[in-house]
């Protein structure tokens, strides 16, 4: 069993996904402590109680993401019990984005990070310096500064640290790579490659969202140093990085929803080449688009989440990430590929299982920091390119 400590226990993704997943893999992980900004366990429990009340109010007023809200409430109750009973300890994080020595005296093997994006680097560096494996929410470091301008200082620092690390498992919890249908695609790629190498990739993640929702404003903000290109496009880039593709940016258009000061819509394109292996033809192409508040666009759109791969023989494999379907089109015929695969609907169960296997077997995770840093380098290059602002909203 691998011992864990977790940072930012009351974030949405921690409460909606992580703690729920831990109960399903409890034979693999032991949660020794949770860490936050509250002064002591009693204040942490009060914070969880207030969060429950706020989430119940949201449940009464909207249907948007209510599945997450319900999970957050249920898991907050479970976490309160763990803290109050002493099953998991609580510690206040240090102001310099490190953990107190008392946390490390519990001898955790790994640190799991769910803090604000702008705070990730401090906790990552602290954990690595203590010889701990790390699982961190995406993006692992921000690539904008607090004015919303491209800034790769955090990225450069982490690139140096990761390059010198030889033994620790450093894994991005980028969850689209661990959706059931994504796992089907990766695990059956050799069979799909009978159609040749990949010559183009197209994808989009278009979401209906409430622009007034506090969490959305908090994430997509200069304060969090995160726009939609870094928050969401990383999911699509991962389908290239995970296959050892190298991205070369070519073009970008973008827009920001009124009242937002970072990008909330992007359409980009570029070229792909191989770093290791031979998954892509030379100068394969890609085109991706991501958008928030798409129902409020000048030309309103429906939600869609998909990735499409075109192979050398002209066949097209489509991953419908929303419906969990994978289909293949060839010579005018379309069929659903019925691969057998057991994966949990909560992607974080699959994330944690992969993290466990990587630690126990000493292997590089599919979404290793090494690969994710290449994704973020490509995102940074697109931000630096700036591109043309269009009128999307």
Secondary structure, DSSP 4 states (H G I P E B T S, - for coil): -EEEEEE-TTSHHIIIIIHHHHHHTTTTEEEEEEEESSSSHHHHHHHHHHHHHHHHHHHHH--TTHHHHHHHHHHHHHHHHHHHHTSSEEEEPPTTS---HHHHTT--SEEEE-S-GGGHHHHHHHHHHTT-EEEEPSSSS--B-TTS-B--HHHHHHHHHHHH--SS-EEE--GGGGSHHHHHHHHTHHHHGGG-SEEEEEEEEEE---TT-HHHHHHSBTTTTB-HHHHTHHHHHHHHHTTTEEEEEEEEEEE--TT-SS-SEEEEEEEEEESSS--EEEEEEEEEEEEESGGGSTT----EEEEEEEETTS-EEEEETTTTEEEEEETTEEEE--------SSHHHHHHHHHHHHHHHT---TTBHHHHHHHHHHHHHHHHH--EE----
